[in-house]
Amino acid sequence: MMASIGDVLLEMRKNPRNIRFDDAVKVAETHFGPPRQSGSHHVFRMPWPGDPRVNLQTASDGKAKAYQVRQLLAAIDRLEMTRAQKIESDRISTRRETTRGRGKARRRE
C-alpha cells in the first residue's frame, strides 16, 4: 500500500535518497498532472515559463534518483509559494474592492 502524499513528501524532505520511484511519480502527478513519458523518463511540465519541466527516472534499485527528488521538491516549493502569493494578492484586491465607495462620509440625519 502506498503512503499518503503528505507522508511521502515528509520522507522526501528527510531522505531524498530513499524514495520509491512510484511514490515520487505519484507526488509529481498530484502537483503537476500527468507526465509525458519517453522510455524510462517521466517528464512533468511546470506552470511557469523558463525551464518548465521536472524529469524523473528510476534508478536500478527501483528508487527515484536523489537529485531528481530534490528538483521535484524545489518545484513543489515554488508552486506552493506562487499559490500563496496569488491568494494574498486576491485577498488584498478583494479588500480594496469592498472598501471603495466608503471613502465619502455619510451625512447623519
N, C-alpha and C positions, 0 to 999 in steps of 0.2 A: 504494500500500500504506500502511495506517495504521501509525503508530508504536506502540510498546508503551505501555500505560497509564502505566508509570513514566516513560518518556521524555516523554510529553505533560504529566504533572504537573510535571516539572522545567522544561519550557518555559513552562508556565502561570505558574510562580513567577518565572521570569526576565522574561517579557514577556507579560503578560495581554492586551495589545492585538493580538497577532498569533497568535491561536489559531483554528484552523478550527472552525466550529460543530459539524461532525460529530465532531471529536475531543473537544470539550467534552461533548457528549451522551454519548459512549462512556464517558468518565471518570465522569460523573454516574451513568450506568446501572450501572457496575461497583460503585460505592459505595452507591447508594440504590435500585436496582431500576428497573423501567420507569417512564417518566413518564406523567402524564396530559396529553394533548395537547388544545389548544384553538387551532386555526389554526396560526400560526407559533410559538406558545408551548409549550414543553416544561416542565411543572411537576413537580418531584420532591419527594416528601414526605420529611420528616426523621423520624428515630425518637425525637424528643424533643418535649415539649409547648412551647407558645408559638407562634411564627410558623413553623409546620412545613413550609416549602417553599423550594425554590430554583427560580427561573424562568430558563430560557434561551431566547433568541430570536436568530435570525440577523440580522446587520447586512446592509446592501445589498451588501457585498463578499464575502459568504459566511463571514465571520468571526463569532465569538461576540462579544457586547458585553463590553468590558473590565470594566465594573463588575460584570457578572453572573459573569464568570470569577473575580473577586476574592471574590464572595459564595460561589461554589462552593468555592473554596479554603478559606475560613473554615469552611464546613460540614464539609469533609473533615477539617480540623484538629481540629474539635470532636469529630467521630466517632472519630477515632484516639485522642484524649485520653480519651474516655469508655471506649473499649475497653481502653486501657492501665490505667485506674483499676480497671476490672472485673477484669482479670487479676490485678492486685496485690491487690485485695480477696479474690479467690478463693484466691490463694496464701497469704495471711495466715490465712484461715479454715481452709484445709487444714492448715496448720502447727499451729494451735490444736487442731484435732480430733485430730491424731496425737499431741499431747503430753498430752492429757487421760488421766488414769489413771496417768500416770507420776509424779505428784506424791507418791505414797506410797512410802516407802523399802522396798526389799525386804530381807528378813531373810536374811543369809548363813548357810548351814548348814555 
